[in-house]
Amino acid sequence: MLARDWIGLVVEVVDSPNSSEIGLKGMVVDETMKTLRIETEKGVRMVAKSKRVFEVEVEGMRFRINGDLIAFRPEERIMRGLMIASRIKG
């Protein structure tokens, strides 16, 4: 999950220091180094990545991701994820 683009994925906030974010669900429409913009039924919400846990559905599988692990610029996160994956394979 670290080495992929999150735009277009359906995510849900399952843990957050801000209780009003828990249960927030929708499609990621934009991503910055520190935030995800999520299109919900009530409009677009900006959610910090740090100190949150997200549940992401990809190809019928659900993953729980600690937001601190994705709190990088998208292009940096993808490169780091590819480097980690190549180390695991090698």
The first five atom37 places (N, CA, C, CB, O) and aatype in JSON, in Angstrom:
{
  "aatype": [12, 10, 0, 1, 3, 17, 9, 7, 10, 19, 19, 6, 19, 19, 3, 15, 14, 2, 15, 15, 6, 9, 7, 10, 11, 7, 12, 19, 19, 3, 6, 16, 12, 11, 16, 10, 1, 9, 6, 16, 6, 11, 7, 19, 1, 12, 19, 0, 11, 15, 11, 1, 19, 13, 6, 19, 6, 19, 6, 7, 12, 1, 13, 1, 9, 2, 7, 3, 10, 9, 0, 13, 1, 14, 6, 6, 1, 9, 12, 1, 7, 10, 12, 9, 0, 15, 1, 9, 11, 7],
  "atom_mask": [
    [1, 1, 1, 1, 1],
    [1, 1, 1, 1, 1],
    [1, 1, 1, 1, 1],
    [1, 1, 1, 1, 1],
    [1, 1, 1, 1, 1],
    [1, 1, 1, 1, 1],
    [1, 1, 1, 1, 1],
    [1, 1, 1, 0, 1],
    [1, 1, 1, 1, 1],
    [1, 1, 1, 1, 1],
    [1, 1, 1, 1, 1],
    [1, 1, 1, 1, 1],
    [1, 1, 1, 1, 1],
    [1, 1, 1, 1, 1],
    [1, 1, 1, 1, 1],
    [1, 1, 1, 1, 1],
    [1, 1, 1, 1, 1],
    [1, 1, 1, 1, 1],
    [1, 1, 1, 1, 1],
    [1, 1, 1, 1, 1],
    [1, 1, 1, 1, 1],
    [1, 1, 1, 1, 1],
    [1, 1, 1, 0, 1],
    [1, 1, 1, 1, 1],
    [1, 1, 1, 1, 1],
    [1, 1, 1, 0, 1],
    [1, 1, 1, 1, 1],
    [1, 1, 1, 1, 1],
    [1, 1, 1, 1, 1],
    [1, 1, 1, 1, 1],
    [1, 1, 1, 1, 1],
    [1, 1, 1, 1, 1],
    [1, 1, 1, 1, 1],
    [1, 1, 1, 1, 1],
    [1, 1, 1, 1, 1],
    [1, 1, 1, 1, 1],
    [1, 1, 1, 1, 1],
    [1, 1, 1, 1, 1],
    [1, 1, 1, 1, 1],
    [1, 1, 1, 1, 1],
    [1, 1, 1, 1, 1],
    [1, 1, 1, 1, 1],
    [1, 1, 1, 0, 1],
    [1, 1, 1, 1, 1],
    [1, 1, 1, 1, 1],
    [1, 1, 1, 1, 1],
    [1, 1, 1, 1, 1],
    [1, 1, 1, 1, 1],
    [1, 1, 1, 1, 1],
    [1, 1, 1, 1, 1],
    [1, 1, 1, 1, 1],
    [1, 1, 1, 1, 1],
    [1, 1, 1, 1, 1],
    [1, 1, 1, 1, 1],
    [1, 1, 1, 1, 1],
    [1, 1, 1, 1, 1],
    [1, 1, 1, 1, 1],
    [1, 1, 1, 1, 1],
    [1, 1, 1, 1, 1],
    [1, 1, 1, 0, 1],
    [1, 1, 1, 1, 1],
    [1, 1, 1, 1, 1],
    [1, 1, 1, 1, 1],
    [1, 1, 1, 1, 1],
    [1, 1, 1, 1, 1],
    [1, 1, 1, 1, 1],
    [1, 1, 1, 0, 1],
    [1, 1, 1, 1, 1],
    [1, 1, 1, 1, 1],
    [1, 1, 1, 1, 1],
    [1, 1, 1, 1, 1],
    [1, 1, 1, 1, 1],
    [1, 1, 1, 1, 1],
    [1, 1, 1, 1, 1],
    [1, 1, 1, 1, 1],
    [1, 1, 1, 1, 1],
    [1, 1, 1, 1, 1],
    [1, 1, 1, 1, 1],
    [1, 1, 1, 1, 1],
    [1, 1, 1, 1, 1],
    [1, 1, 1, 0, 1],
    [1, 1, 1, 1, 1],
    [1, 1, 1, 1, 1],
    [1, 1, 1, 1, 1],
    [1, 1, 1, 1, 1],
    [1, 1, 1, 1, 1],
    [1, 1, 1, 1, 1],
    [1, 1, 1, 1, 1],
    [1, 1, 1, 1, 1],
    [1, 1, 1, 0, 1]
  ],
  "atom_positions": [
    [[0.82, -1.2, 0.0], [0.0, 0.0, 0.0], [0.86, 1.26, 0.0], [-0.93, 0.0, 1.2], [0.4, 2.32, -0.43]],
    [[2.09, 1.15, 0.48], [2.95, 2.32, 0.48], [3.36, 2.72, -0.93], [4.19, 2.06, 1.33], [3.57, 3.9, -1.21]],
    [[3.48, 1.75, -1.81], [3.99, 2.0, -3.15], [2.88, 2.14, -4.18], [4.93, 0.91, -3.56], [3.03, 1.7, -5.32]],
    [[1.78, 2.73, -3.79], [0.72, 2.91, -4.77], [0.07, 4.28, -4.59], [-0.33, 1.79, -4.64], [0.13, 4.88, -3.52]],
    [[-0.54, 4.74, -5.65], [-1.26, 6.01, -5.64], [-2.58, 5.82, -4.9], [-1.51, 6.52, -7.09], [-3.3, 4.86, -5.16]],
    [[-2.89, 6.71, -3.97], [-4.12, 6.58, -3.18], [-5.3, 7.28, -3.82], [-3.9, 7.15, -1.79], [-6.44, 7.03, -3.44]],
    [[-5.07, 8.15, -4.8], [-6.18, 8.85, -5.44], [-7.06, 7.83, -6.15], [-5.66, 9.94, -6.45], [-6.58, 7.01, -6.93]],
    [[-8.36, 7.89, -5.85], [-9.32, 6.95, -6.42], [-9.66, 5.79, -5.5], [0.0, 0.0, 0.0], [-10.62, 5.06, -5.76]],
    [[-8.89, 5.61, -4.43], [-9.19, 4.53, -3.49], [-10.28, 4.95, -2.51], [-7.92, 4.12, -2.73], [-10.39, 6.12, -2.15]],
    [[-11.08, 3.99, -2.08], [-12.08, 4.23, -1.04], [-11.42, 3.98, 0.31], [-13.36, 3.32, -1.23], [-10.88, 2.9, 0.55]],
    [[-11.48, 4.99, 1.18], [-10.86, 4.89, 2.5], [-11.88, 5.2, 3.59], [-9.65, 5.84, 2.61], [-12.89, 5.88, 3.35]],
    [[-11.6, 4.69, 4.78], [-12.4, 5.01, 5.96], [-11.44, 5.3, 7.1], [-13.39, 3.84, 6.32], [-10.46, 4.59, 7.29]],
    [[-11.73, 6.35, 7.85], [-10.93, 6.68, 9.03], [-11.46, 5.81, 10.17], [-11.02, 8.23, 9.4], [-12.61, 5.93, 10.58]],
    [[-10.6, 4.92, 10.69], [-11.04, 4.01, 11.75], [-10.5, 4.41, 13.12], [-10.62, 2.59, 11.43], [-10.99, 3.93, 14.15]],
    [[-9.49, 5.28, 13.16], [-9.0, 5.8, 14.43], [-8.41, 7.18, 14.19], [-7.93, 4.85, 15.06], [-7.72, 7.41, 13.2]],
    [[-8.7, 8.09, 15.11], [-8.25, 9.47, 14.97], [-8.33, 10.16, 16.33], [-9.1, 10.24, 13.91], [-9.2, 9.83, 17.14]],
    [[-7.43, 11.11, 16.6], [-7.56, 11.89, 17.83], [-8.79, 12.81, 17.77], [-6.29, 12.73, 18.07], [-9.25, 13.3, 18.81]],
    [[-9.31, 13.05, 16.57], [-10.51, 13.86, 16.37], [-11.69, 12.89, 16.19], [-10.36, 14.84, 15.13], [-11.86, 12.31, 15.11]],
    [[-12.49, 12.73, 17.22], [-13.56, 11.73, 17.18], [-14.57, 11.97, 16.05], [-14.29, 11.7, 18.5], [-15.24, 11.03, 15.62]],
    [[-14.7, 13.2, 15.57], [-15.65, 13.46, 14.49], [-15.17, 12.9, 13.15], [-15.89, 14.97, 14.35], [-15.95, 12.81, 12.21]],
    [[-13.89, 12.52, 13.05], [-13.37, 11.93, 11.81], [-13.57, 10.41, 11.76], [-11.89, 12.25, 11.66], [-13.56, 9.83, 10.67]],
    [[-13.74, 9.78, 12.9], [-13.89, 8.33, 12.93], [-15.17, 7.93, 12.19], [-13.9, 7.8, 14.39], [-16.25, 8.45, 12.48]],
    [[-15.03, 7.0, 11.25], [-16.17, 6.57, 10.44], [-16.3, 7.34, 9.14], [0.0, 0.0, 0.0], [-17.12, 6.97, 8.3]],
    [[-15.52, 8.4, 8.96], [-15.55, 9.17, 7.72], [-15.1, 8.26, 6.59], [-14.65, 10.44, 7.82], [-14.03, 7.64, 6.66]],
    [[-15.91, 8.18, 5.54], [-15.63, 7.24, 4.46], [-15.89, 7.9, 3.12], [-16.47, 5.96, 4.59], [-16.85, 8.65, 2.96]],
    [[-15.02, 7.61, 2.16], [-15.22, 8.13, 0.82], [-14.02, 7.86, -0.06], [0.0, 0.0, 0.0], [-13.12, 7.1, 0.31]],
    [[-14.02, 8.49, -1.23], [-12.95, 8.29, -2.2], [-11.92, 9.4, -2.07], [-13.52, 8.24, -3.63], [-12.26, 10.58, -1.95]],
    [[-10.65, 9.01, -2.1], [-9.56, 9.99, -2.06], [-9.53, 10.71, -3.41], [-8.18, 9.3, -1.75], [-9.39, 10.08, -4.46]],
    [[-9.66, 12.05, -3.36], [-9.64, 12.84, -4.59], [-8.36, 13.65, -4.74], [-10.84, 13.77, -4.62], [-8.06, 14.14, -5.82]],
    [[-7.59, 13.78, -3.64], [-6.32, 14.49, -3.71], [-5.5, 14.1, -2.49], [-6.53, 16.05, -3.77], [-6.04, 13.69, -1.47]],
    [[-4.19, 14.23, -2.62], [-3.3, 13.87, -1.53], [-2.13, 14.84, -1.51], [-2.8, 12.41, -1.68], [-1.57, 15.17, -2.55]],
    [[-1.76, 15.29, -0.32], [-0.56, 16.09, -0.13], [0.34, 15.33, 0.84], [-0.91, 17.52, 0.41], [0.04, 14.21, 1.24]],
    [[1.43, 15.96, 1.21], [2.37, 15.33, 2.13], [1.71, 14.99, 3.46], [3.56, 16.25, 2.36], [2.0, 13.94, 4.05]],
    [[0.83, 15.85, 3.95], [0.27, 15.68, 5.28], [-1.22, 15.38, 5.31], [0.53, 16.89, 6.08], [-1.76, 15.1, 6.38]],
    [[-1.91, 15.44, 4.17], [-3.37, 15.3, 4.19], [-3.9, 14.43, 3.05], [-4.02, 16.65, 4.13], [-3.24, 14.22, 2.03]],
    [[-5.11, 13.92, 3.27], [-5.91, 13.29, 2.23], [-7.18, 14.12, 2.08], [-6.24, 11.77, 2.57], [-7.77, 14.53, 3.08]],
    [[-7.6, 14.38, 0.84], [-8.89, 15.01, 0.58], [-9.82, 13.88, 0.17], [-8.79, 16.14, -0.53], [-9.59, 13.19, -0.82]],
    [[-10.88, 13.72, 0.95], [-11.79, 12.59, 0.78], [-13.17, 13.11, 0.37], [-11.88, 11.74, 2.07], [-13.76, 13.93, 1.07]],
    [[-13.68, 12.61, -0.76], [-15.03, 12.95, -1.24], [-16.01, 12.05, -0.5], [-15.16, 12.77, -2.8], [-16.04, 10.84, -0.71]],
    [[-16.81, 12.66, 0.38], [-17.8, 11.91, 1.15], [-19.19, 12.25, 0.62], [-17.69, 12.24, 2.67], [-19.34, 13.05, -0.31]],
    [[-20.21, 11.64, 1.2], [-21.59, 11.95, 0.81], [-21.93, 13.41, 1.11], [-22.57, 11.03, 1.54], [-22.8, 13.98, 0.46]],
    [[-21.24, 14.01, 2.08], [-21.53, 15.38, 2.48], [-20.55, 16.39, 1.9], [-21.52, 15.49, 3.97], [-20.54, 17.55, 2.32]],
    [[-19.72, 15.97, 0.96], [-18.75, 16.88, 0.35], [-17.32, 16.44, 0.63], [0.0, 0.0, 0.0], [-17.08, 15.38, 1.21]],
    [[-16.38, 17.28, 0.21], [-14.96, 16.96, 0.35], [-14.48, 17.36, 1.74], [-14.12, 17.67, -0.74], [-14.73, 18.47, 2.2]],
    [[-13.8, 16.43, 2.41], [-13.21, 16.67, 3.73], [-11.71, 16.48, 3.65], [-13.83, 15.73, 4.81], [-11.23, 15.54, 3.01]],
    [[-10.97, 17.36, 4.29], [-9.52, 17.21, 4.37], [-9.2, 16.57, 5.71], [-8.79, 18.58, 4.2], [-9.64, 17.04, 6.76]],
    [[-8.42, 15.48, 5.67], [-8.07, 14.73, 6.88], [-6.55, 14.61, 6.95], [-8.75, 13.31, 6.89], [-5.91, 14.24, 5.97]],
    [[-5.99, 14.93, 8.1], [-4.55, 14.76, 8.3], [-4.22, 13.27, 8.26], [-4.09, 15.38, 9.65], [-5.04, 12.43, 8.64]],
    [[-3.02, 12.95, 7.79], [-2.57, 11.55, 7.77], [-2.04, 11.15, 9.14], [-1.49, 11.34, 6.69], [-2.3, 10.05, 9.62]],
    [[-1.28, 12.04, 9.75], [-0.61, 11.74, 11.01], [-1.59, 11.4, 12.12], [0.25, 12.92, 11.43], [-2.63, 12.04, 12.27]],
    [[-1.24, 10.4, 12.9], [-2.0, 9.96, 14.07], [-3.39, 9.43, 13.73], [-2.13, 11.11, 15.03], [-4.27, 9.37, 14.6]],
    [[-3.6, 9.04, 12.48], [-4.86, 8.42, 12.07], [-4.59, 6.99, 11.59], [-5.55, 9.26, 10.95], [-3.46, 6.65, 11.23]],
    [[-5.63, 6.18, 11.6], [-5.56, 4.85, 11.01], [-6.66, 4.8, 9.96], [-5.73, 3.7, 12.11], [-7.81, 5.13, 10.22]],
    [[-6.27, 4.37, 8.76], [-7.19, 4.29, 7.63], [-7.42, 2.85, 7.25], [-6.66, 5.09, 6.43], [-6.51, 2.02, 7.32]],
    [[-8.64, 2.55, 6.85], [-8.94, 1.25, 6.25], [-9.16, 1.52, 4.77], [-10.2, 0.56, 6.93], [-9.96, 2.38, 4.39]],
    [[-8.45, 0.76, 3.95], [-8.46, 0.98, 2.5], [-8.89, -0.31, 1.82], [-7.07, 1.43, 1.99], [-8.45, -1.4, 2.19]],
    [[-9.75, -0.18, 0.83], [-10.17, -1.36, 0.06], [-9.5, -1.32, -1.3], [-11.72, -1.41, -0.09], [-9.61, -0.35, -2.05]],
    [[-8.79, -2.42, -1.62], [-8.1, -2.54, -2.9], [-8.34, -3.94, -3.44], [-6.56, -2.25, -2.75], [-8.01, -4.93, -2.79]],
    [[-8.91, -4.01, -4.62], [-9.16, -5.28, -5.3], [-9.86, -6.29, -4.38], [-7.84, -5.87, -5.79], [-9.48, -7.46, -4.34]],
    [[-10.86, -5.83, -3.66], [-11.66, -6.69, -2.8], [-11.03, -7.04, -1.46], [0.0, 0.0, 0.0], [-11.63, -7.76, -0.66]],
    [[-9.84, -6.53, -1.21], [-9.16, -6.78, 0.07], [-9.12, -5.48, 0.87], [-7.72, -7.33, -0.16], [-9.01, -4.4, 0.31]],
    [[-9.22, -5.6, 2.2], [-9.19, -4.43, 3.08], [-7.89, -4.44, 3.87], [-10.42, -4.4, 4.04], [-7.46, -5.47, 4.38]],
    [[-7.27, -3.26, 3.96], [-6.03, -3.09, 4.68], [-6.18, -1.96, 5.7], [-4.86, -2.79, 3.71], [-6.85, -0.97, 5.43]],
    [[-5.56, -2.13, 6.86], [-5.49, -1.05, 7.85], [-4.09, -0.45, 7.76], [-5.8, -1.57, 9.31], [-3.09, -1.16, 7.87]],
    [[-4.04, 0.85, 7.57], [-2.78, 1.55, 7.37], [-2.65, 2.66, 8.4], [-2.68, 2.11, 5.93], [-3.54, 3.5, 8.55]],
    [[-1.52, 2.66, 9.11], [-1.21, 3.75, 10.03], [-0.84, 4.97, 9.19], [-0.04, 3.36, 11.03], [0.07, 4.9, 8.37]],
    [[-1.54, 6.07, 9.4], [-1.31, 7.27, 8.62], [0.1, 7.81, 8.71], [0.0, 0.0, 0.0], [0.56, 8.48, 7.78]],
    [[0.8, 7.55, 9.81], [2.18, 8.01, 9.95], [3.08, 7.35, 8.9], [2.7, 7.71, 11.36], [4.11, 7.92, 8.52]],
    [[2.72, 6.15, 8.43], [3.52, 5.46, 7.42], [3.36, 6.05, 6.03], [3.16, 4.01, 7.39], [4.19, 5.81, 5.15]],
    [[2.3, 6.83, 5.82], [2.07, 7.42, 4.5], [2.22, 8.94, 4.52], [0.69, 7.06, 3.99], [1.88, 9.61, 3.55]],
    [[2.73, 9.48, 5.62], [2.84, 10.94, 5.78], [4.09, 11.48, 5.07], [2.88, 11.33, 7.27], [4.97, 12.06, 5.69]],
    [[4.13, 11.26, 3.76], [5.19, 11.76, 2.89], [4.52, 12.33, 1.66], [6.22, 10.63, 2.53], [3.33, 12.11, 1.42]],
    [[5.29, 13.06, 0.86], [4.76, 13.46, -0.44], [4.45, 12.16, -1.2], [5.78, 14.37, -1.24], [5.18, 11.18, -1.09]],
    [[3.36, 12.16, -1.97], [2.97, 10.92, -2.66], [4.11, 10.29, -3.46], [1.8, 11.18, -3.58], [4.31, 9.08, -3.4]],
    [[4.86, 11.11, -4.21], [5.94, 10.55, -5.03], [7.07, 9.98, -4.17], [6.49, 11.62, -5.97], [7.68, 8.99, -4.55]],
    [[7.35, 10.59, -3.02], [8.38, 10.07, -2.11], [7.91, 8.76, -1.47], [8.71, 11.1, -1.01], [8.68, 7.81, -1.34]],
    [[6.64, 8.72, -1.07], [6.09, 7.52, -0.44], [6.13, 6.34, -1.41], [4.65, 7.77, 0.03], [6.47, 5.23, -1.02]],
    [[5.78, 6.59, -2.66], [5.79, 5.52, -3.66], [7.21, 5.0, -3.86], [5.21, 6.03, -5.0], [7.42, 3.79, -3.91]],
    [[8.18, 5.9, -3.96], [9.58, 5.46, -4.13], [10.05, 4.68, -2.91], [10.5, 6.68, -4.36], [10.71, 3.65, -3.07]],
    [[9.74, 5.14, -1.69], [10.12, 4.42, -0.48], [9.48, 3.03, -0.45], [9.73, 5.22, 0.78], [10.12, 2.05, -0.08]],
    [[8.21, 2.97, -0.83], [7.51, 1.69, -0.84], [8.12, 0.72, -1.83], [0.0, 0.0, 0.0], [8.24, -0.47, -1.53]],
    [[8.52, 1.22, -3.0], [9.17, 0.35, -3.98], [10.52, -0.14, -3.48], [9.34, 1.08, -5.31], [10.89, -1.29, -3.71]],
    [[11.26, 0.74, -2.8], [12.56, 0.33, -2.25], [12.38, -0.75, -1.18], [13.31, 1.55, -1.65], [13.13, -1.72, -1.16]],
    [[11.4, -0.58, -0.31], [11.14, -1.58, 0.74], [10.73, -2.91, 0.11], [10.03, -1.08, 1.71], [11.2, -3.96, 0.53]],
    [[9.86, -2.85, -0.89], [9.4, -4.08, -1.55], [10.56, -4.8, -2.22], [8.31, -3.75, -2.59], [10.63, -6.03, -2.18]],
    [[11.48, -4.06, -2.85], [12.61, -4.71, -3.51], [13.55, -5.35, -2.49], [13.38, -3.71, -4.37], [14.15, -6.38, -2.78]],
    [[13.68, -4.75, -1.31], [14.52, -5.34, -0.26], [13.9, -6.64, 0.26], [14.72, -4.33, 0.91], [14.61, -7.6, 0.55]],
    [[12.59, -6.66, 0.38], [11.9, -7.84, 0.88], [12.05, -8.99, -0.12], [10.4, -7.54, 1.14], [12.28, -10.13, 0.27]],
    [[11.91, -8.68, -1.4], [12.02, -9.71, -2.45], [13.44, -10.23, -2.58], [11.55, -9.16, -3.8], [13.66, -11.41, -2.85]],
    [[14.43, -9.32, -2.39], [15.84, -9.69, -2.6], [16.4, -10.32, -1.42], [0.0, 0.0, 0.0], [17.57, -10.7, -1.42]]
  ]
}
